[in-house]
Amino acid sequence: MTQGFPFLPPGCRLVLDRVASERVLANLRQCLPSRRPQLLEELRALAAEGVLTPTSDLAEWLEALAMDPADFYGIRGASFTALRHELGWLGDAPYPEEERLSRAIGSALLHGDDPDRLRALAAALSAPAPPELQTLGERERRAWLMLTVQLFGTGRQWRPLDDALAVLWQAGAWRQELRQELRQLLELLAARSDHRLHPLPWALPVPLRVHGHYSRAEIEAAFGVLSDHAPWIHREGVLWHEPSQCDLLFITLRKSEALFSPTTRYRDLALGPSLFHWESQSTTTAASGAAVCAGAAQAGRRHRAVPLPGLCHLRRP
């Protein structure tokens, strides 16, 4: 409604004036739980009616609440495992690290839309023990690293892959429930994927697909850039990946005036299916490595028409 009903059938149009729109939206907000106390009240009511039971899974919760994962986890403090504890369906209290993991499950994974990778991870999370890293191929190991960097973080919060997996599989009711919540969420996200993804045209162990949604940390983990020796993500807009001989371009197409200054609202646009116009940072000097990578200097900025191989990651502001 706030976007003007963009998904109506062709030839259809629905117009509401400002006052009517505000009233309808206000009524919808009152009907749908938007805060944790309201959500708990709704869950208790559904449990009293027998709609939800202690054995109900995440998909059954969302169906009963008429919510999608983004709406559910968008409520501050909402977590399937934490709310089950609040309802008295889990006995043990969580440790601080478990609370942080519970928040990360809902805040760092909802963009996932690669059904093959999500289903493979969900199936592996059902196992009674973590995977043996020595038996994994490089592609599988990086796929797990993409998951753990989202759950635990990078930089000072970095955890080696074997330590991160050991945490997920540690004994305890909360750890088991968190792993089950994670598995169920990944299955839901895989089922909700609504567009076609294409494999990268390389024989390299990079578990990414064209048109997929990934965070910057996930992309760098997939390319093997993040490691125990280099746990910090790069902040520059371009990253040269030597093994694949590929430029990784991180681009924000829609640059709002509120978030970008006039010197950083670069003119980045697609010129065709395999050609992209990219401008480097305004502070890049002609003698720097970034300028050499980006091409000749023009009017204080480096412009480059990037042919393949080049991988663009388009960011949302």
Secondary structure, 3 states (H helix, E strand, C coil): CCCCCCCCCCCCCCCCCHHHHHHHHHHHHHHCCCCHHHHHHHHHHHHHCCCCCCCCCHHHHHHHHCCCHHHHHCCCCCCHHHHHHHCCCCCCCCCHHHHHHHHHHHHCCCCCCCHHHHHHHHHHHCCCCCCCHHHCCHHHHHHHHHHHHHHHCCHHHCCCHHHHHHHHCCCCHHHHHHHHHHHHHHHHHHHHCCCCCEECCCCCCCCCEECCCCCHHHHHHHCCCCCCCCCCCCCCCEEEECCCCEEEEEEECCCCCCCCCCCCCCCCEEEECCEEEEECCCCCCCCCHHHHHHCCEECCEEEEEEECCEEEEEECC
